């Protein structure tokens, strides 16, 4: 078995900063360049070495053994500062109990209500657009996703002022997240204005959410929303030794709410932005999309029973997630000495995997760089095992169906009413962040009624 030191180091590492400049300047290009390594490669974030897994088989091995390759390490430690110890960041010892307690939020019987919320909020935003308007696409998609999530979380049981305040506070936290994740811990402990401001906003957010949680517990009402499901959920029987068989504490509920909001806002918005950009440059796909959404009656929105008919829409969303997954890199830590890819990894080794790298390997998908939604339609043979944008195994994203449903309904709602066009000379900049989104993306919308075609 080879030692950890025998794993090659990616080219381009710089003194003190390592590969950080490459990751911040052009992360997709840098990560894709690592596909030449069949197994493992080391990258450095500042002076911290991280073992990046480059093959689909080894990535699945990491994902399916979440006890050995646990959530942890310096990146997760920084993320816990704003997500707390929620489902996305908790260690293996807490994960199973939390997941069982949260599972009722995403049970199928609740989705009819969620879909109504999605359609309502999607329409409320897209109906305000004007014929010929040039949109800041990422901003508009974030408005949709944040409104969907706050309404799905709290229904009408909290005031519009409280919903707006929650969105405002979380937007601040998300904006500071990337900077804090790559900042050395010692600097984050300094009483600088930026650090004090972050601590205060984070405190205000959690105080407000805990107030809402306490009020809901006292009322005992079930509004059919996320919060009601979280508060009525009980940990499943037969949990592993050492885990209490109980529901979630107030602090744990707050952690889950923050986690779901941050995980489900920018990532879904980023996926929609990428998909709109691709379709705007592909008139053939846009024509097919219009034909598909026109099959939904003009006086209705697609409900759960109609989603299966939106095959092209589903294929476009899936292909967007394959090629432009906003959730682009994930960190784990080795908990015990182990072997991976023929190399000895001692306990404490930081490990990462990257959907963008795996999804674009030529030995993973045919013509891997080509955007082809038909590879997922009508019995296509593309291998879904290698789609890892939601992870795999016990820690696969619990909200994957919710997010994909929201994205499909948003796409259907947009293209029922609008045609989208590229704006000449409008630069598209990839914002380096925990979720990679096309910031600066501008698209023009044309009302289909003005073009002589159907709009709902």
C-alpha positions as CSV (number, residue, x, y, z in Angstrom):
1,X,0.0,0.0,0.0
2,X,1.4,3.4,-1.0
3,X,1.8,6.2,1.6
4,X,-0.2,9.4,1.5
5,X,2.9,11.3,0.4
6,X,2.9,9.3,-2.9
7,X,-0.4,10.9,-4.0
8,X,0.6,13.4,-6.7
9,X,0.1,17.1,-6.1
10,X,-1.8,19.0,-8.7
11,X,0.3,21.4,-10.7
12,X,0.1,25.1,-10.1
13,X,0.4,25.2,-6.3
14,X,1.8,28.5,-5.1
15,X,3.6,29.3,-1.8
16,X,1.3,30.0,1.1
17,X,-1.9,30.1,-0.9
18,X,-1.6,26.7,-2.7
19,X,-4.3,26.2,-5.4
20,X,-6.7,28.8,-3.9
21,X,-6.2,31.4,-6.7
22,X,-7.1,28.8,-9.3
23,X,-10.2,27.7,-7.5
24,X,-11.3,31.3,-6.9
25,X,-10.5,32.5,-10.5
26,X,-11.8,29.6,-12.6
27,X,-12.8,26.6,-10.5
28,X,-14.5,24.7,-13.3
29,X,-11.5,24.8,-15.5
30,X,-9.1,23.9,-12.7
31,X,-11.1,21.0,-11.4
32,X,-11.7,19.6,-14.9
33,X,-7.9,19.6,-15.5
34,X,-7.6,17.2,-12.6
35,X,-9.5,14.5,-14.5
36,X,-6.1,13.3,-16.0
37,X,-5.6,11.7,-12.6
38,X,-7.3,8.4,-12.5
39,X,-7.5,8.0,-8.8
40,X,-6.4,10.6,-6.2
41,X,-4.6,13.9,-6.4
42,X,-3.6,16.4,-3.7
43,X,-4.7,20.0,-3.8
44,X,-3.8,22.7,-1.3
45,X,-6.1,25.3,0.2
46,X,-3.5,27.7,1.5
47,X,-1.1,25.3,3.2
48,X,-3.7,22.7,4.0
49,X,-3.5,19.5,1.8
50,X,-6.7,17.9,0.6
51,X,-7.0,14.6,-1.2
52,X,-9.4,15.0,-4.1
53,X,-11.0,11.9,-5.4
54,X,-11.0,11.8,-9.2
55,X,-12.6,8.6,-10.2
56,X,-16.3,7.6,-10.1
57,X,-15.6,4.3,-8.4
58,X,-13.5,5.8,-5.6
59,X,-16.1,8.6,-5.2
60,X,-18.8,6.1,-4.6
61,X,-16.6,4.3,-2.1
62,X,-16.3,7.5,-0.2
63,X,-20.0,8.3,-0.4
64,X,-21.1,4.9,0.7
65,X,-18.9,4.7,3.8
66,X,-19.9,7.8,5.7
67,X,-18.6,6.4,8.9
68,X,-15.0,6.3,7.7
69,X,-15.3,9.3,5.5
70,X,-17.3,11.5,7.8
71,X,-18.4,15.2,7.7
72,X,-15.6,17.2,9.2
73,X,-12.3,19.0,8.6
74,X,-11.5,22.7,8.4
75,X,-14.0,23.6,5.6
76,X,-16.9,21.9,7.5
77,X,-15.8,23.5,10.7
78,X,-16.2,27.0,9.1
79,X,-19.6,26.1,7.5
80,X,-20.9,24.9,10.9
81,X,-20.5,28.5,12.1
82,X,-23.6,29.5,10.1
83,X,-25.3,26.2,9.3
84,X,-25.0,24.9,12.9
85,X,-25.0,21.2,13.5
86,X,-27.7,20.5,11.0
87,X,-28.2,17.5,8.7
88,X,-25.7,18.7,6.1
89,X,-22.8,19.3,8.5
90,X,-23.4,16.9,11.5
91,X,-21.1,14.0,12.2
92,X,-22.0,10.4,11.6
93,X,-22.9,10.0,15.3
94,X,-25.7,12.5,15.0
95,X,-26.7,11.9,11.4
96,X,-29.1,8.9,11.6
97,X,-31.2,10.4,14.4
98,X,-31.5,13.7,12.6
99,X,-32.3,12.3,9.3
100,X,-35.1,10.1,10.7
101,X,-36.6,13.1,12.5
102,X,-36.5,15.3,9.4
103,X,-37.8,12.6,6.9
104,X,-41.5,13.5,7.5
105,X,-40.8,17.0,6.0
106,X,-40.3,15.4,2.6
107,X,-42.9,12.6,2.6
108,X,-44.9,12.4,-0.6
109,X,-48.2,13.2,1.1
110,X,-47.0,16.7,1.8
111,X,-45.9,17.5,-1.7
112,X,-49.3,18.5,-3.0
113,X,-49.2,21.4,-0.6
114,X,-45.6,22.3,-1.5
115,X,-46.4,22.3,-5.2
116,X,-49.2,24.7,-4.7
117,X,-46.8,27.0,-2.8
118,X,-44.2,26.6,-5.6
119,X,-46.7,27.4,-8.4
120,X,-48.1,30.4,-6.5
121,X,-44.7,32.0,-5.8
122,X,-43.3,31.2,-9.3
123,X,-46.3,33.0,-10.9
124,X,-46.1,35.9,-8.4
125,X,-42.5,36.7,-9.6
126,X,-42.7,35.9,-13.3
127,X,-45.9,37.8,-13.8
128,X,-44.2,41.0,-12.8
129,X,-41.7,40.8,-15.8
130,X,-42.3,43.0,-18.8
131,X,-42.0,42.3,-22.5
132,X,-38.5,43.1,-23.6
133,X,-37.2,43.4,-20.0
134,X,-33.6,42.4,-19.4
135,X,-33.4,40.3,-16.3
136,X,-30.6,39.9,-13.7
137,X,-31.3,36.2,-13.9
138,X,-29.6,34.9,-10.8
139,X,-31.3,37.6,-8.7
140,X,-34.7,36.8,-10.1
141,X,-34.2,33.0,-9.5
142,X,-33.1,33.7,-5.9
143,X,-36.3,35.7,-5.4
144,X,-38.3,32.8,-6.5
145,X,-36.5,30.2,-4.5
146,X,-36.3,32.3,-1.3
147,X,-40.1,33.0,-1.5
148,X,-40.9,29.3,-2.1
149,X,-38.8,28.2,0.8
150,X,-40.0,30.8,3.3
151,X,-43.7,30.0,2.4
152,X,-43.0,26.2,2.5
153,X,-41.3,26.5,5.8
154,X,-43.8,28.7,7.6
155,X,-46.9,28.9,5.4
156,X,-49.0,31.9,6.4
157,X,-48.4,31.4,10.1
158,X,-45.9,34.2,10.2
159,X,-46.2,37.8,9.0
160,X,-44.8,39.0,5.7
161,X,-42.5,41.3,7.7
162,X,-41.0,38.3,9.5
163,X,-40.5,36.4,6.2
164,X,-38.8,39.4,4.6
165,X,-36.5,39.8,7.6
166,X,-35.5,36.1,7.6
167,X,-34.6,36.4,3.9
168,X,-32.6,39.6,4.5
169,X,-30.6,38.0,7.4
170,X,-29.9,34.8,5.5
171,X,-28.8,36.6,2.4
172,X,-26.2,38.4,4.5
173,X,-25.0,35.2,6.0
174,X,-24.8,33.5,2.5
175,X,-22.9,36.5,1.1
176,X,-20.3,36.2,3.9
177,X,-20.1,32.4,3.8
178,X,-17.4,32.0,1.1
179,X,-15.0,34.6,2.6
180,X,-15.3,33.0,6.0
181,X,-14.8,29.5,4.8
182,X,-11.4,30.3,3.3
183,X,-10.3,32.7,6.1
184,X,-7.8,31.3,8.6
185,X,-9.7,30.6,11.9
186,X,-7.4,32.9,13.9
187,X,-8.4,35.9,11.8
188,X,-12.1,35.1,12.3
189,X,-11.6,35.4,16.0
190,X,-10.4,39.0,15.7
191,X,-12.9,41.7,16.7
192,X,-12.9,43.3,13.3
193,X,-16.0,45.2,12.1
194,X,-16.8,42.5,9.5
195,X,-16.5,39.7,12.1
196,X,-18.6,41.5,14.7
197,X,-21.2,42.3,12.0
198,X,-21.4,38.6,11.0
199,X,-21.7,37.4,14.6
200,X,-24.5,39.9,15.2
201,X,-26.5,39.1,12.1
202,X,-26.1,35.3,12.8
203,X,-27.3,35.9,16.3
204,X,-30.3,37.9,15.1
205,X,-31.3,35.2,12.6
206,X,-31.2,32.4,15.1
207,X,-33.0,34.5,17.7
208,X,-35.8,35.2,15.3
209,X,-36.1,31.6,14.2
210,X,-36.2,30.3,17.7
211,X,-39.0,32.8,18.6
212,X,-41.0,31.4,15.7
213,X,-40.2,27.8,16.8
214,X,-41.3,28.4,20.4
215,X,-44.5,30.1,19.2
216,X,-45.4,27.2,17.0
217,X,-44.7,24.7,19.8
218,X,-47.0,26.6,22.1
219,X,-49.8,26.8,19.5
220,X,-49.6,23.1,18.6
221,X,-51.1,23.8,15.1
222,X,-50.1,21.8,12.1
223,X,-50.0,24.1,9.1
224,X,-48.8,21.5,6.6
225,X,-45.4,23.2,6.3
226,X,-41.8,22.3,7.0
227,X,-41.9,23.7,10.6
228,X,-44.9,21.7,11.6
229,X,-43.4,18.5,10.2
230,X,-40.1,19.2,12.1
231,X,-41.9,19.8,15.4
232,X,-44.2,16.8,15.2
233,X,-41.5,14.4,14.0
234,X,-40.2,11.7,16.3
235,X,-37.0,9.9,15.9
236,X,-37.6,6.4,14.5
237,X,-37.5,3.3,16.6
238,X,-34.5,1.1,16.6
239,X,-31.8,3.7,16.4
240,X,-28.2,2.9,17.0
241,X,-26.9,2.6,20.5
242,X,-26.2,5.9,22.2
243,X,-28.8,7.9,20.2
244,X,-31.8,9.1,22.1
245,X,-35.2,8.2,20.7
246,X,-36.7,11.7,20.7
247,X,-37.7,14.6,18.6
248,X,-35.6,17.7,17.8
249,X,-34.7,20.4,20.3
250,X,-35.4,24.0,19.5
251,X,-31.8,24.6,18.6
252,X,-31.7,21.6,16.3
253,X,-34.9,22.8,14.6
254,X,-33.2,26.2,14.0
255,X,-30.2,24.4,12.6
256,X,-32.3,22.4,10.2
257,X,-34.3,25.5,9.0
258,X,-31.1,27.4,8.3
259,X,-29.6,24.4,6.5
260,X,-32.6,23.8,4.3
261,X,-32.9,27.5,3.4
262,X,-29.2,28.0,2.5
263,X,-28.9,24.6,0.8
264,X,-32.2,25.1,-1.2
265,X,-32.0,28.8,-2.2
266,X,-28.8,29.6,-4.0
267,X,-28.3,26.0,-5.4
268,X,-31.7,25.8,-7.1
269,X,-31.5,29.4,-8.3
270,X,-28.1,28.7,-9.8
271,X,-29.3,25.6,-11.6
272,X,-32.2,27.5,-13.0
273,X,-29.9,30.3,-14.1
274,X,-27.6,27.9,-15.9
275,X,-30.5,26.1,-17.5
276,X,-32.1,29.4,-18.8
277,X,-28.7,30.5,-20.2
278,X,-28.3,27.2,-22.1
279,X,-31.9,27.2,-23.5
280,X,-31.6,30.9,-24.5
281,X,-28.8,29.9,-26.8
282,X,-30.6,26.9,-28.2
283,X,-33.7,27.9,-30.1
284,X,-34.3,24.2,-30.9
285,X,-34.6,23.3,-27.3
286,X,-36.8,26.4,-26.6
287,X,-39.2,25.5,-29.3
288,X,-39.5,22.0,-27.9
289,X,-40.0,23.4,-24.4
290,X,-42.8,25.6,-25.5
291,X,-44.5,22.7,-27.1
292,X,-44.2,20.6,-24.0
293,X,-45.5,23.3,-21.5
294,X,-48.3,24.1,-23.9
295,X,-49.7,20.7,-23.2
296,X,-50.6,21.9,-19.7
297,X,-54.1,23.6,-19.8
298,X,-53.7,27.3,-20.2
299,X,-55.8,28.0,-17.1
300,X,-53.8,25.8,-14.7
301,X,-50.3,25.2,-13.4
302,X,-48.7,21.8,-13.6
303,X,-49.5,19.7,-10.6
304,X,-47.8,16.6,-9.2
305,X,-49.7,14.4,-11.7
306,X,-48.4,16.4,-14.7
307,X,-44.7,16.4,-13.7
308,X,-44.1,13.1,-15.4
309,X,-45.3,14.5,-18.7
310,X,-42.6,17.2,-18.6
311,X,-39.9,14.9,-19.9
312,X,-37.9,17.5,-21.7
313,X,-38.0,19.9,-18.8
314,X,-36.8,17.1,-16.5
315,X,-34.0,16.2,-19.0
316,X,-32.9,19.8,-19.2
317,X,-32.8,20.2,-15.4
318,X,-30.9,16.9,-15.0
319,X,-28.4,17.8,-17.7
320,X,-27.9,21.2,-16.2
321,X,-27.1,19.6,-12.8
322,X,-24.7,17.3,-14.6
323,X,-22.7,20.0,-16.4
324,X,-23.2,23.0,-14.1
325,X,-23.9,21.6,-10.6
326,X,-23.9,24.7,-8.2
327,X,-23.0,22.3,-5.4
328,X,-19.6,21.6,-6.8
329,X,-17.2,20.4,-4.1
330,X,-17.8,18.5,-0.9
331,X,-15.5,17.8,2.0
332,X,-15.0,14.8,4.3
333,X,-12.5,13.8,6.9
334,X,-11.0,10.3,7.5
335,X,-12.0,9.1,11.0
336,X,-9.8,6.0,11.2
337,X,-6.7,4.9,9.3
338,X,-8.0,3.5,6.0
339,X,-7.1,2.6,2.4
340,X,-8.4,4.3,-0.7
341,X,-7.3,3.7,-4.3
342,X,-4.2,1.8,-3.1
343,X,-3.1,4.6,-0.8
344,X,-2.9,4.6,3.0
345,X,-4.9,7.6,4.4
346,X,-4.3,8.2,8.1
347,X,-7.1,9.4,10.4
348,X,-7.6,13.2,10.1
349,X,-6.9,13.3,6.4
350,X,-9.1,15.8,4.5
351,X,-10.8,14.3,1.5
352,X,-13.0,16.0,-1.1
353,X,-15.0,15.0,-4.2
354,X,-16.3,17.1,-7.0
355,X,-19.4,16.4,-9.1
356,X,-18.1,18.7,-11.9
357,X,-15.0,16.6,-12.3
358,X,-16.9,13.2,-12.3
359,X,-19.7,14.4,-14.5
360,X,-17.4,15.7,-17.3
361,X,-15.0,12.7,-17.5
362,X,-15.0,11.2,-21.0
363,X,-15.1,7.7,-19.5
364,X,-18.2,8.6,-17.5
365,X,-20.5,9.9,-20.2
366,X,-20.4,9.9,-24.0
367,X,-19.5,13.3,-25.4
368,X,-19.4,14.5,-21.8
369,X,-19.0,18.2,-22.5
370,X,-22.1,18.3,-24.8
371,X,-25.4,19.5,-23.3
372,X,-27.8,16.8,-24.3
373,X,-31.0,16.5,-22.3
374,X,-32.2,13.6,-24.5
375,X,-29.6,11.4,-22.8
376,X,-32.1,11.2,-19.9
377,X,-35.4,10.9,-21.8
378,X,-37.4,7.8,-22.8
379,X,-35.2,5.0,-21.7
380,X,-31.9,6.6,-22.6
381,X,-29.0,4.5,-21.4
382,X,-27.0,7.2,-19.5
383,X,-25.8,5.9,-16.2
384,X,-27.5,7.8,-13.3
385,X,-25.2,6.1,-10.7
386,X,-22.5,8.6,-11.7
387,X,-24.8,11.6,-11.0
388,X,-23.5,12.7,-7.6
389,X,-24.7,16.4,-7.4
390,X,-27.0,15.2,-4.5
391,X,-24.4,12.8,-3.1
392,X,-25.2,9.1,-2.6
393,X,-25.8,6.6,0.2
394,X,-27.1,7.5,3.6
395,X,-26.1,11.2,3.2
396,X,-27.7,11.8,-0.1
397,X,-29.5,15.2,-0.1
398,X,-32.8,14.7,1.7
399,X,-34.4,17.6,-0.3
400,X,-33.3,16.4,-3.8
401,X,-36.9,15.7,-5.0
402,X,-38.2,19.0,-3.5
403,X,-35.4,20.9,-5.3
404,X,-35.9,19.2,-8.7
405,X,-39.7,19.6,-8.5
406,X,-39.3,23.3,-7.8
407,X,-36.8,23.7,-10.7
408,X,-39.1,21.9,-13.1
409,X,-42.2,23.9,-12.1
410,X,-40.2,27.2,-12.4
411,X,-39.1,26.2,-15.8
412,X,-42.6,25.2,-16.9
413,X,-44.0,28.5,-15.5
414,X,-41.4,30.6,-17.2
415,X,-41.7,29.1,-20.6
416,X,-45.5,28.9,-20.6
417,X,-45.4,32.7,-20.6
418,X,-42.0,33.8,-21.9
419,X,-39.4,33.4,-24.5
420,X,-35.8,34.0,-23.4
421,X,-33.0,35.6,-25.4
422,X,-29.3,36.1,-24.9
423,X,-28.2,39.7,-24.5
424,X,-25.3,40.5,-26.9
425,X,-22.0,41.5,-25.1
426,X,-23.4,40.7,-21.7
427,X,-20.5,39.0,-19.8
428,X,-21.2,35.9,-17.8
429,X,-19.0,35.7,-14.7
430,X,-18.8,32.6,-12.6
431,X,-19.0,33.7,-9.0
432,X,-16.5,31.7,-6.8
433,X,-18.6,30.6,-3.8
434,X,-19.7,27.5,-1.9
435,X,-22.4,27.3,-4.6
436,X,-21.2,28.3,-8.1
437,X,-23.7,30.5,-9.9
438,X,-23.5,32.6,-13.1
439,X,-23.4,36.0,-11.6
440,X,-23.9,38.9,-14.0
441,X,-26.1,36.8,-16.3
442,X,-28.5,39.0,-18.2
443,X,-31.3,37.6,-20.4
444,X,-34.1,39.3,-22.2
445,X,-37.6,38.0,-21.9
446,X,-40.3,38.3,-24.6
447,X,-43.9,37.8,-23.9
448,X,-45.2,34.9,-26.0
449,X,-48.5,36.8,-26.5
450,X,-46.6,39.6,-28.1
451,X,-44.9,37.0,-30.4
452,X,-48.3,35.6,-31.4
453,X,-47.9,32.4,-29.4
454,X,-49.7,31.0,-26.4
455,X,-49.1,32.2,-22.9
456,X,-51.0,31.0,-19.8
